[in-house]
Amino acid sequence: MSCLYGVGVGTGNPELITLKALRILQSVPVIAYPASEQGNSFARSIVAEFLQDNQIEIPIILPFKLEKSAQPFYDKAAEQLAEQLSNGRDVAVLCEGDPFFYGSFMYIFNRLSPKFTTEIIPGISSVMASAAMMGIPLTYRNDVFMVLSGILSKEVLKEKLRVADAAVIIKLGKNFSKVKQVLQELGLVERAKYIENATLENQQILSIDEVEAETVPYFSLIVIPSQF
């Protein structure tokens, strides 16, 4: 019986994928991965050196503009993968970070897991990798830890951060200036640290005041660790 694998490939450094992920990547006949409308795929680039020449590759083309719904693209991808699975071929879908942590694979999972055997291979998320790269423990004992999206409104961010002992704010990009203002109003700027391209050669770790707002990538994040 064929199997659909959601394979977490981590944050960018290929040395951080698991042994199980490597085994699956090199054994399945079909590899699928999210890609931009121009065909670029960060997920594929992470593991490119491990892929086999005889594998079928299926780019899952996704729009990277918030105003454009991705759901029809997931419908099309699910149909393509279902065809491969129905023909008895195992399929591995590459997922940046972890498949079940804000991952695009979840939308494929929701469409196909009721029909096909599915297995998840967890990967290192940007949240955990960033804390490791910074050398900062995220949270202690019974502290409340939150992961928040920078897309949220100022009011919601302030409400959540007021009750969190530690937090990570993801999806920054053009939201950085808003998030910075919230941190300033809550007196969290000194505790917070900014990171982009975690685990990669071009990784940057900066204080909040050092960051140039207009250059902030969407997938950068801010870590606000617990106080020991």
Secondary structure, 3 states (H helix, E strand, C coil): CCEEEEEECECCCHHHCCHHHHHHHHHCCEEEEEECCCCCCHHHHHHHHHCCCCCEEEEEECCCCCCCCCHHHHHHHHHHHHHHHHCCCCEEEEECECCCCCCCHHHHHHHHCCCCEEEEECCCCHHHHHHHHHCCCCCCCCCCEEEEECCCCHHHHHHHHHHCCEEEEECCHHHHHHHHHHHHHHCCCCCCEEEECCCCCCCEEEEHHHCCHHHCCCCCEEEECCCC
